[in-house]
């Protein structure tokens, strides 16, 4: 049984089209300036400074989802980049070198928008600074960023002070590039909008705790787009109000994203972008929805507070799952597993993404023992499909779900 599409998807697609066309217009007219930002970088500061903000990790996901990545990665490898580093990086750099982008087919754009400044936070991934450095050299534009503390259990004031000072250090460069002076009131306004966005995104993800779940991980991977590229804007807040109203109605009507759901799963790690449809269809057939994930929760920023924007943005960056130690991560997964009534956990070991892979140091075994739940590790990658076997993944997932059903019987 195929469920009807989520109605809000049409509005989400329109927002994304407007986002990319707006970036292209900015480059044509030269104002506002365009800043590139990592997905969980200081986008609020950039919006407050008057930049249009572009997120190349979003482009990386598009390269993976359209399966262009596998053909473009060799272009970056030929230029000297290892095939074992982040495949977002290699597919994006390969896209640039080959002059090919999924934005052409989607929106009629010839290329990604050229950056006037590149801004990173390496909390999500250390390799983003190497990625951005390629373009800083290519275009001779400024690169500024935050080197975030890592492997943190408790966020301390010293950590917050460190990140805050690095944010403050960016401002003179951003003022020079944008031509705008920093305005604390505008900054507070943008952080307030991001806070409203993240509150709503959390509610979207928490909606999956309902039985039956109205959405799955695969829906979340699509509908998180405004939280990634439009946070800090009213459009993102309005979109999630629309989506939440639809989810509330689905819950009221007992609409199931996966009809007849039998066992509920948790996904840890990156999506396999080029195989989202295959995995979604497989789990639908098995009546085993993935109702929660580590990845989509990356855009929950509970710490944001417009009353103290620098402090709260620093805390939000430091509270990110990827920044924390294994004890914290295991407690976090446990919380969402219990909240959503999960029967088993799938870990994706992404070959080129060690920073978003949590299965390599016995975490599945520890969680399985603590929670009494089976775990499964599947090998693959976020973008490079040479590391993913359809048949092996299918066989392993089918056997895993069969095991869970036997335990539940």
C-alpha positions as CSV (number, residue, x, y, z in Angstrom):
1,X,0.0,0.0,0.0
2,X,1.4,3.4,-1.1
3,X,0.5,6.3,1.3
4,X,-0.4,9.6,-0.3
5,X,2.4,12.2,-0.2
6,X,2.6,14.7,2.6
7,X,0.8,17.8,1.3
8,X,3.3,20.2,2.8
9,X,6.0,18.8,0.5
10,X,4.7,21.1,-2.4
11,X,5.4,24.2,-0.3
12,X,8.8,22.8,0.8
13,X,9.8,22.4,-2.8
14,X,8.8,25.9,-3.6
15,X,10.8,27.3,-0.7
16,X,13.9,25.4,-1.9
17,X,13.4,26.7,-5.4
18,X,13.1,30.2,-4.2
19,X,16.2,29.7,-2.0
20,X,18.4,28.6,-4.9
21,X,17.0,31.1,-7.4
22,X,17.5,33.9,-4.9
23,X,21.2,32.9,-4.5
24,X,21.6,33.0,-8.2
25,X,20.0,36.5,-8.4
26,X,22.3,37.7,-5.7
27,X,25.4,36.7,-7.6
28,X,24.1,38.3,-10.8
29,X,23.4,41.6,-9.1
30,X,26.3,41.5,-6.7
31,X,24.2,42.4,-3.7
32,X,23.6,40.9,-1.2
33,X,26.9,39.1,-0.9
34,X,26.9,35.3,-0.7
35,X,28.4,33.5,2.2
36,X,29.0,29.8,2.2
37,X,28.3,28.1,5.6
38,X,28.6,24.6,6.9
39,X,25.3,23.0,7.8
40,X,25.5,23.6,11.6
41,X,27.8,26.7,11.3
42,X,27.0,30.2,12.4
43,X,24.3,30.9,9.8
44,X,22.4,33.2,12.1
45,X,25.4,35.6,12.3
46,X,25.7,35.6,8.5
47,X,22.0,36.4,8.0
48,X,22.3,39.2,10.6
49,X,25.2,40.6,8.6
50,X,23.0,40.8,5.5
51,X,24.5,37.8,3.5
52,X,22.5,35.4,1.4
53,X,23.7,32.0,2.8
54,X,24.5,28.9,0.8
55,X,25.1,25.5,2.4
56,X,27.3,23.2,0.3
57,X,26.5,20.1,2.4
58,X,23.0,20.5,1.0
59,X,24.5,20.4,-2.5
60,X,26.5,17.4,-1.4
61,X,23.3,15.6,-0.4
62,X,21.7,16.5,-3.7
63,X,24.7,15.0,-5.5
64,X,24.2,11.8,-3.6
65,X,20.4,11.6,-3.9
66,X,20.6,12.2,-7.7
67,X,23.5,9.6,-7.9
68,X,25.7,12.0,-9.7
69,X,28.3,11.7,-7.0
70,X,29.8,8.4,-8.1
71,X,30.6,9.8,-11.5
72,X,32.0,13.1,-10.1
73,X,34.2,11.9,-7.2
74,X,36.9,10.7,-9.6
75,X,37.3,14.3,-10.8
76,X,38.4,15.3,-7.3
77,X,40.5,12.2,-6.9
78,X,42.4,13.1,-10.1
79,X,43.0,16.5,-8.6
80,X,44.7,15.0,-5.6
81,X,41.9,14.4,-3.1
82,X,41.8,10.9,-1.5
83,X,38.8,8.7,-2.3
84,X,38.6,7.9,1.4
85,X,37.9,11.4,2.6
86,X,34.4,12.9,3.0
87,X,32.4,12.0,-0.2
88,X,30.4,15.3,0.2
89,X,33.8,17.0,-0.3
90,X,35.0,14.9,-3.2
91,X,31.6,14.9,-5.0
92,X,31.2,18.7,-4.6
93,X,34.7,19.5,-5.7
94,X,34.3,17.0,-8.5
95,X,31.0,18.7,-9.5
96,X,32.8,22.1,-9.6
97,X,35.8,20.7,-11.7
98,X,33.4,18.9,-14.1
99,X,31.0,21.9,-14.4
100,X,28.1,19.7,-13.5
101,X,25.4,20.2,-10.8
102,X,22.0,18.8,-10.0
103,X,20.9,22.5,-9.7
104,X,20.8,22.6,-13.5
105,X,18.1,19.9,-13.8
106,X,16.2,21.1,-10.7
107,X,16.2,24.8,-11.2
108,X,17.9,25.6,-14.5
109,X,21.1,26.9,-12.8
110,X,24.5,26.5,-14.5
111,X,26.5,26.4,-11.3
112,X,26.5,26.8,-7.5
113,X,26.7,30.5,-6.4
114,X,30.3,31.7,-6.1
115,X,31.2,32.6,-2.5
116,X,32.2,36.1,-1.4
117,X,33.3,34.6,2.0
118,X,33.4,31.0,3.3
119,X,32.5,30.3,7.0
120,X,32.8,27.0,8.8
121,X,32.3,25.4,12.1
122,X,34.0,22.0,12.2
123,X,31.7,20.6,15.0
124,X,29.8,18.4,12.5
125,X,33.0,17.4,10.6
126,X,36.6,18.3,10.7
127,X,37.1,18.0,7.0
128,X,34.8,21.0,6.1
129,X,37.7,23.4,6.5
130,X,39.7,21.5,3.9
131,X,36.6,21.5,1.7
132,X,36.2,25.3,2.0
133,X,39.9,25.9,1.6
134,X,39.7,24.5,-1.9
135,X,37.2,27.3,-2.9
136,X,39.1,29.9,-0.9
137,X,42.2,29.2,-3.0
138,X,40.2,28.8,-6.2
139,X,38.4,32.1,-5.9
140,X,40.8,34.0,-3.7
141,X,38.1,34.9,-1.1
142,X,38.3,35.0,2.7
143,X,37.9,31.8,4.8
144,X,37.0,32.2,8.5
145,X,35.7,29.6,10.9
146,X,35.4,28.0,14.3
147,X,37.6,25.2,15.5
148,X,35.2,23.6,17.9
149,X,36.2,21.6,21.0
150,X,35.4,17.9,20.5
151,X,34.7,14.8,22.5
152,X,33.0,16.7,25.2
153,X,30.9,15.1,27.9
154,X,29.7,18.3,29.8
155,X,29.7,21.6,28.0
156,X,31.8,23.9,30.2
157,X,32.0,27.7,30.4
158,X,35.6,27.5,29.1
159,X,34.2,25.8,25.9
160,X,31.5,28.4,25.5
161,X,34.0,31.2,25.9
162,X,36.3,29.7,23.3
163,X,33.6,29.4,20.6
164,X,32.2,32.9,21.4
165,X,35.6,34.5,21.0
166,X,36.0,32.8,17.6
167,X,32.6,34.1,16.6
168,X,33.5,37.6,17.6
169,X,36.7,37.4,15.6
170,X,34.8,36.8,12.4
171,X,32.9,40.0,12.6
172,X,35.5,42.4,11.1
173,X,36.0,40.2,8.1
174,X,32.2,39.8,7.6
175,X,31.7,43.6,7.9
176,X,34.4,44.2,5.3
177,X,33.0,41.7,2.8
178,X,29.3,42.5,3.3
179,X,29.7,46.3,3.6
180,X,27.4,46.2,6.6
181,X,28.1,47.0,10.3
182,X,27.2,44.4,12.8
183,X,23.8,45.1,14.4
184,X,23.1,43.3,17.7
185,X,19.4,43.9,17.5
186,X,19.2,42.3,14.1
187,X,21.3,39.4,15.4
188,X,18.9,38.8,18.2
189,X,16.0,38.8,15.8
190,X,17.6,36.2,13.6
191,X,18.5,34.0,16.5
192,X,14.9,34.3,17.8
193,X,13.6,33.0,14.4
194,X,16.1,30.1,14.5
195,X,14.8,29.3,18.0
196,X,11.2,29.2,16.7
197,X,12.3,27.0,13.8
198,X,14.1,24.5,16.0
199,X,11.2,24.3,18.5
200,X,9.0,23.3,15.6
201,X,11.5,20.9,14.0
202,X,11.8,19.1,17.4
203,X,8.0,18.7,17.4
204,X,8.1,17.3,13.9
205,X,10.6,14.6,15.0
206,X,8.8,14.0,18.3
207,X,5.6,13.3,16.3
208,X,7.1,10.0,15.2
209,X,6.8,8.7,18.8
210,X,3.1,8.4,18.1
211,X,1.8,4.9,17.3
212,X,1.4,4.5,14.4
213,X,4.1,6.9,13.3
214,X,2.9,9.6,10.8
215,X,6.5,10.1,9.4
216,X,9.7,8.1,9.0
217,X,13.4,8.9,8.9
218,X,13.1,9.1,5.1
219,X,10.4,11.7,5.4
220,X,12.5,13.6,7.9
221,X,15.5,13.6,5.5
222,X,13.3,15.5,3.0
223,X,11.5,17.8,5.3
224,X,14.6,18.9,7.3
225,X,15.7,21.0,4.4
226,X,14.1,24.3,5.6
227,X,15.7,23.7,9.1
228,X,19.1,23.4,7.4
229,X,19.0,26.2,4.7
230,X,16.4,28.6,6.0
231,X,16.8,28.7,9.7
232,X,16.9,32.3,10.9
233,X,14.1,33.2,8.4
234,X,10.4,33.5,8.9
235,X,9.8,31.2,5.9
236,X,11.1,28.2,7.9
237,X,8.9,29.0,10.9
238,X,5.9,29.3,8.7
239,X,6.7,26.1,6.9
240,X,6.9,24.0,10.0
241,X,3.7,25.5,11.3
242,X,2.1,24.1,8.1
243,X,3.8,20.7,8.4
244,X,2.9,20.4,12.1
245,X,-0.8,21.1,11.4
246,X,-0.7,18.3,8.8
247,X,1.1,15.9,11.2
248,X,-1.4,16.7,14.0
249,X,-4.3,15.8,11.6
250,X,-2.5,12.6,10.6
251,X,-2.1,11.6,14.3
252,X,-5.7,12.4,14.9
253,X,-6.8,10.3,12.0
254,X,-4.3,7.5,12.9
255,X,-2.6,7.7,9.6
256,X,0.5,5.4,9.4
257,X,3.5,6.3,7.3
258,X,4.1,2.6,7.1
259,X,0.7,0.8,7.2
260,X,0.6,-2.2,9.6
261,X,3.8,-1.2,11.3
262,X,5.1,-4.2,13.3
263,X,8.5,-3.1,14.7
264,X,10.0,0.3,15.0
265,X,13.7,1.1,14.3
266,X,16.3,3.8,15.1
267,X,18.9,4.9,12.5
268,X,22.3,6.1,13.6
269,X,24.7,7.7,11.1
270,X,24.4,9.4,7.8
271,X,21.7,8.6,5.2
272,X,22.7,6.6,2.1
273,X,21.5,9.4,-0.1
274,X,21.5,7.4,-3.3
275,X,19.5,4.6,-1.8
276,X,16.9,6.4,0.2
277,X,14.1,5.1,-2.0
278,X,15.3,1.5,-2.1
279,X,15.7,1.4,1.7
280,X,12.4,3.2,2.3
281,X,10.5,0.7,0.1
282,X,12.2,-2.2,1.7
283,X,11.3,-1.2,5.2
284,X,7.8,-0.4,4.1
285,X,7.4,-3.9,2.8
286,X,8.8,-5.3,6.0
287,X,6.4,-3.0,8.0
288,X,9.4,-1.8,10.0
289,X,9.5,2.1,10.0
290,X,12.6,4.0,11.1
291,X,11.0,6.4,13.5
292,X,14.0,8.3,14.9
293,X,17.6,9.1,14.0
294,X,20.7,10.7,15.2
295,X,21.2,12.6,11.9
296,X,18.0,14.5,11.6
297,X,18.2,15.6,15.2
298,X,21.3,17.6,14.3
299,X,19.1,20.6,13.7
300,X,17.6,20.7,17.1
301,X,19.3,23.7,18.9
302,X,17.6,23.8,22.3
303,X,20.2,26.3,23.6
304,X,19.3,29.2,21.3
305,X,18.2,32.3,23.1
306,X,17.8,35.7,21.4
307,X,18.4,37.4,24.8
308,X,22.1,36.2,24.7
309,X,22.7,35.4,21.1
310,X,26.5,34.8,21.2
311,X,26.4,32.7,24.3
312,X,23.4,30.6,23.1
313,X,24.8,30.0,19.6
314,X,28.1,28.9,21.1
315,X,26.2,26.5,23.4
316,X,24.1,25.2,20.6
317,X,27.3,24.4,18.5
318,X,28.8,22.7,21.5
319,X,25.8,20.6,22.4
320,X,25.7,19.0,19.0
321,X,25.7,15.2,19.1
322,X,28.9,14.9,17.0
323,X,30.9,17.0,19.4
324,X,30.1,14.8,22.5
325,X,31.9,11.8,24.0
326,X,30.5,8.2,23.7
327,X,28.9,8.2,27.1
328,X,26.8,11.2,26.2
329,X,26.0,9.8,22.8
330,X,24.8,6.5,24.2
331,X,22.6,8.3,26.7
332,X,21.1,10.4,23.9
333,X,20.4,7.5,21.7
334,X,18.8,5.7,24.7
335,X,16.5,8.6,25.4
336,X,15.1,8.7,21.8
337,X,14.9,4.9,21.6
338,X,12.8,4.8,24.7
339,X,10.7,7.9,23.7
340,X,9.8,6.4,20.3
341,X,9.3,2.8,21.3
342,X,12.1,1.4,19.2
343,X,12.8,-2.3,19.0
344,X,16.2,-2.3,17.2
345,X,18.9,0.0,16.1
346,X,20.6,0.2,12.7
347,X,24.1,1.7,12.6
348,X,25.3,3.0,9.2
349,X,29.1,2.7,9.0
350,X,29.8,5.3,6.3
351,X,33.1,4.6,4.7
352,X,34.2,8.2,4.1
353,X,32.5,9.8,7.1
354,X,34.1,8.8,10.4
355,X,32.7,11.8,12.2
356,X,29.1,10.7,11.7
357,X,29.8,7.0,12.2
358,X,29.4,5.6,15.7
359,X,29.8,1.8,15.2
360,X,33.6,1.5,15.0
361,X,34.4,1.5,18.8
362,X,31.8,-1.0,20.2
363,X,28.9,1.4,20.7
364,X,26.4,-1.1,19.2
365,X,27.5,-3.8,21.5
366,X,27.3,-1.5,24.6
367,X,23.9,-0.2,23.7
368,X,22.6,-3.6,22.9
369,X,23.7,-4.9,26.3
370,X,22.3,-1.8,28.2
371,X,19.0,-1.6,26.3
372,X,18.5,-5.3,25.6
373,X,17.9,-4.4,22.0
374,X,19.4,-6.0,18.9
375,X,21.6,-3.8,16.7
376,X,22.7,-4.1,13.1
377,X,25.6,-2.5,11.3
378,X,25.4,-1.9,7.6
379,X,28.3,-0.8,5.5
380,X,28.0,1.9,3.0
381,X,28.6,5.6,2.5
382,X,26.7,8.9,2.3
383,X,27.5,9.5,-1.4
384,X,29.9,7.0,-2.8
385,X,27.8,4.0,-3.8
386,X,30.8,1.9,-4.5
387,X,30.9,1.2,-0.8
388,X,27.3,0.1,-0.6
389,X,25.8,-3.3,-1.7
390,X,22.1,-3.3,-2.3
391,X,21.9,-7.1,-1.9
392,X,23.9,-7.3,1.2
393,X,22.0,-4.5,2.8
394,X,18.7,-6.0,1.8
395,X,19.6,-9.5,3.1
396,X,20.9,-8.1,6.4
397,X,18.0,-5.8,7.1
398,X,15.5,-8.6,6.2
399,X,17.2,-11.0,8.7
400,X,17.3,-8.3,11.3
401,X,13.6,-7.5,11.1
402,X,12.8,-11.2,11.2
403,X,14.8,-11.5,14.4
404,X,12.9,-8.6,15.9
405,X,9.6,-10.1,14.9
406,X,10.5,-13.4,16.5
407,X,11.5,-11.7,19.7
408,X,8.2,-9.8,19.8
409,X,6.1,-12.9,19.1
